[in-house]
Amino acid sequence: MEKKTRNSSIELLRLLSVSGIVMMHCYSLIDWNHASSANMFLGFFINGVCNTGVTCFILTSGYFGVVWNRSKFVELMVLTTIYALLAGFFVHGFSITAIGSLLVIPCYTHWFIACYLLLMLIAPYIDVMIRGINRRQFNRLLLILFITLSLLPTLTIGHSNDSIVGGGGKCFTCFLFSYLIGRYIRLYADDFLKRRQALAIFVGCTLIILALNIGGSVVMDKRIINFHLDCSPLIIASSISIFYFFKSYCFHSVFINSVAKSVFAICVMNGIYQFFDREYVSLATYSAEPSFVLKLCFLVVITWLSCVTAHYIVTALRSFCFWFVNRGGA
């Protein structure tokens, strides 16, 4: 289902999506008890924008379709294990905890990769189901999922870990919902939003998220995060508008397409921000300082570059191993 020449605009969206995830994870180191108002507002903004990352990523997968490929499935499992082991050694050193990273797949340690692997397994059956229903039935299905997996969990406590919408939407049910939205866009709504409309919706959703989260936090005297959760209707709408915006552009960049191949390495390994923070940054100590933003950006960049570098090193070693084996066989 995917063109041989990748649209670099979509690849750039995938890169930005995982980069936003890195930004959120690094920001989580802030000390909320001693943070300045400006740095706390920055957190609301980062989460309101960057928490679209996972949904945008899966929307692209749904739009182009996930085709079952046994070799790619096995390759992703092997690479995930390697990346998780490297990240484990970075964060925990040569310890039992780091070695335990070898079980990242069977133990579902990394929720995103576990969900994506499961999606790869069942995507062919999902497509069979989609071909068996008409547009009206598809509309009803998405409406049911929207109410039960997005609207109600956002307005209630249905996003707790003991719910079907665990972790505020960081679960397979919401993963599948996003995938189905991507499939629907490809089949029935390819030109639903123009570029300016998509940009306006994104800006509007972001402002509403900020207003609701910040306003709610002031009124309730506690940090409100409901409206920037993965399952939030505003995050879903914002993600869809971002997807339409990037989809409206079409260009080809060898550099972007090459770097975009490292997205799974970034997803799995971005936990190494803990190592860089512990050894070089100590971000929490700057929670009340104006320099917090610069320290945060440095932590994000060094984490991102390390993950991308690890991807290229692993890829080079894999190519060398294949060459060596083939050479030996000859």
Residue pairs with C-beta under 8 A, 6 or more apart in sequence:
1 64
1 65
1 67
2 64
2 65
2 67
5 252
6 252
6 257
6 260
7 247
7 250
7 251
7 252
8 251
8 252
8 253
8 256
8 257
9 246
9 247
9 249
9 250
9 251
10 60
10 64
10 246
10 247
11 253
11 256
11 257
11 260
12 246
12 253
12 256
12 260
13 56
13 60
13 242
13 243
13 246
14 56
14 57
14 60
14 260
14 263
15 256
15 259
15 260
15 263
16 53
17 52
17 53
17 54
17 56
17 57
17 263
18 53
18 57
18 263
18 266
18 267
18 270
19 53
19 266
19 300
19 304
20 46
20 49
20 50
20 51
20 52
20 53
21 50
21 53
21 54
21 266
21 267
21 270
22 266
22 270
22 273
22 300
22 303
22 304
22 307
23 46
23 50
23 296
23 300
24 46
24 47
24 50
24 51
24 53
25 270
25 271
25 273
26 273
26 277
26 283
26 296
26 299
26 300
26 303
27 42
27 43
27 46
27 47
27 296
29 273
29 277
29 283
29 284
29 299
30 39
30 40
30 43
30 283
30 284
30 287
30 292
31 284
31 285
31 287
32 40
32 223
32 287
34 287
34 288
35 43
35 287
35 288
35 292
36 287
36 288
36 289
36 290
36 292
38 290
39 287
39 288
39 292
39 293
41 214
42 292
42 293
44 209
44 210
44 213
44 214
44 228
45 206
45 210
47 213
47 225
47 228
48 206
48 209
48 210
48 213
48 227
48 228
49 206
49 238
51 228
51 229
51 230
51 235
52 235
52 238
52 239
52 242
54 112
54 170
54 175
54 178
54 230
55 178
55 230
55 235
55 236
55 239
56 239
56 242
56 243
57 263
58 119
58 175
58 178
58 179
58 182
59 178
59 179
59 181
59 182
59 185
59 239
59 240
59 243
60 182
60 243
61 116
61 119
61 179
61 182
62 178
62 179
62 180
62 181
62 182
62 183
62 184
62 185
62 186
63 182
63 183
63 185
63 186
63 243
63 247
64 182
64 186
65 123
65 127
65 183
65 186
66 119
66 120
66 123
66 179
67 123
67 124
68 120
68 121
68 123
68 124
69 120
72 120
73 117
73 120
73 121
76 113
76 116
76 117
76 120
76 264
77 105
77 117
79 264
79 265
79 314
80 104
80 105
80 110
80 113
80 264
80 268
81 101
81 102
81 104
81 105
82 314
83 264
83 265
83 268
83 269
83 310
83 311
83 314
84 101
84 102
84 104
84 109
84 110
84 268
84 269
85 98
85 99
85 101
85 102
86 269
86 310
87 101
87 268
87 269
87 270
87 271
87 272
88 97
88 98
88 99
88 100
88 101
89 98
90 269
90 272
90 275
91 98
91 271
91 272
91 274
91 275
92 98
101 109
103 109
104 110
104 113
104 268
105 113
105 114
105 117
108 114
110 267
110 268
111 167
111 170
111 171
112 170
112 267
113 264
113 267
113 268
114 172
115 171
115 172
115 175
116 175
118 172
119 172
119 175
119 176
119 179
123 179
126 176
126 179
126 180
126 183
127 183
130 138
130 180
130 183
130 187
133 141
135 187
135 188
138 184
138 187
138 188
141 180
142 177
142 180
142 181
142 184
145 177
145 180
146 177
146 233
146 236
149 164
149 165
149 169
149 173
149 174
149 177
149 231
150 169
150 174
150 177
150 231
150 232
150 233
150 236
151 233
152 158
153 159
153 163
153 165
153 168
153 169
153 229
153 231
154 226
154 227
154 229
154 231
154 232
154 233
155 226
157 163
158 164
158 165
159 165
159 166
159 167
159 168
159 169
159 226
159 229
159 231
160 166
161 167
164 171
164 173
165 171
165 173
165 174
165 231
167 230
168 225
168 229
168 230
168 231
169 229
169 230
169 231
169 232
169 235
170 230
174 230
174 231
178 236
178 239
181 236
181 240
182 243
185 192
185 240
185 243
192 244
193 201
193 240
193 241
193 244
194 244
194 248
195 244
195 245
195 248
197 241
197 244
198 241
198 242
198 244
198 245
198 248
199 241
199 245
201 237
201 238
201 240
201 241
202 238
202 241
202 242
202 245
205 234
205 235
205 237
205 238
205 241
206 238
208 227
208 234
209 227
209 228
209 232
209 234
209 235
209 238
212 224
212 226
212 227
212 234
213 224
213 225
213 226
213 227
213 228
216 224
216 226
216 227
217 223
217 224
226 232
227 234
227 235
228 234
228 235
229 235
259 308
261 311
261 315
262 307
262 308
262 311
262 312
265 307
265 308
265 310
265 311
265 314
266 304
266 307
266 308
266 311
269 306
269 307
269 310
270 303
270 304
270 307
272 303
272 306
272 307
273 299
273 300
273 303
276 299
276 302
276 303
276 306
277 283
277 299
280 302
281 295
281 298
281 299
283 292
283 295
283 296
283 299
286 292
286 295
